[in-house]
Amino acid sequence: MDITSSQTAAGLLIKVNEHRIDAAVAIEFKEAVRGAADGLEGTVILDLGNVTFLDSSGLGAVVAVMKLLGPQRPLHLAALTPPVAKVFRLTRMDSIFTIHLHPPCGIKATG
């Protein structure tokens, strides 16, 4: 799973550099995000701007990451493409997550 992480004033920005989050990569996605956020405090912003397909397994993986981070490290979503935003709307998960139209500015690369 190709992800990059950057520290911003808003929190840790994790950018998914893949076009799909589905059953084939769900476990790898969860492990990659957990590794990127491990040991860090504060908000985690998941930039899904490159993701054009998200199935139920992918949605489950995003929810699993939210639960893994816990209430002390909220998970926000950013830059959802129209097909991915539709999945969140249809499942009403858009009421569970804070969703930003764009990723935060002021990015300082960390890895």
N, C-alpha and C positions, 0 to 999 in steps of 0.2 A: 504494500500500500504506500503510495507516494504522497506524503504530507510534508509540509514545512511549518515551522512555528516561529513566531515573532512576538516580541514583547511590545505592547502599546500602552498608552496611558489608560486605556479602558480595560486592559487585562491581557491574558495570553491569547494571541490569535493563532489558530491552527487552520491552515489552508489545505483543503483536500485537492490534490492535483490529479484526480481521476475523474472519469466521466460517469462511472457507475458505482453505486453502493448497493450490492445485491447479495443473495445467498452465497455466491462464490467468494466474496471478500468480506463478509460481515464480521467474522471472527478476527481477521487480520486488521480490519478497520478499528475495532474496539481496542485491540492490543497496541496499535500504533498511536491512537489518541491517548490511551492511558500512559504509554511511555513518554509522550511529549509533555503531558501535564503532571507527571509524577514528581512529587516533592515541591510543587509550586502552589502558592496561595492565590486566592481571588478568582475573579470571573474568567471563564474560558469562552472564547468566541470561536465558533466553528464556521469558517468561510466555505460555503458550498457553491460558490460561483461557477466552478467548473463542472459540477455534477448535473448531468442531464437526465439521469435515470436513478430512481430510488424505489425499490420494491418493499414488500412488507418485512423482509429480513433486514433490509437496510434501515428501515424506520425503527425496527426493533433494536438494531445496533445503536442508533442515535439515542434512543430511550435508555438503553443499558449504560451508555457512557454518562448520561445525565445522572442516573442512579449511582454509578460508580464514583462520580465526583462528589456527590452528596450535597446537602443544603448549604454548606460553608463555601462551596465553589460552584456557583451557578453556571449553567451552560446556556449561552446565547447562540443563536444562529444568525448568519449574515449572508446576504447576496444570493438568496434562493432563486434558481432559474424557474421559469413558469411551470415546467412539469413537476419539479420537486415541490414548489409552493402548493401546487394542486393536491399533491398527496397529503401534505400537512393540513390543508383546508378540509379535504374530504374526510379525513380521520379525526378532525377537530383537534389535532395536536398543536395547531397554531394558537390555541388558547392555553396550552401548557408551557410553551417556550416563548421567550422573548425573541422576536425576529426583527432584525435590522435590514433595511434595504441595501445597505452597502457595508463593507468591512470598515472598521475604524481607521482613521488617519493617524499619522505620527508613528509609523511602524519602524521599529528598530530590530534588525535581524538578530536572531539568537541561534538559528540552526536549521 
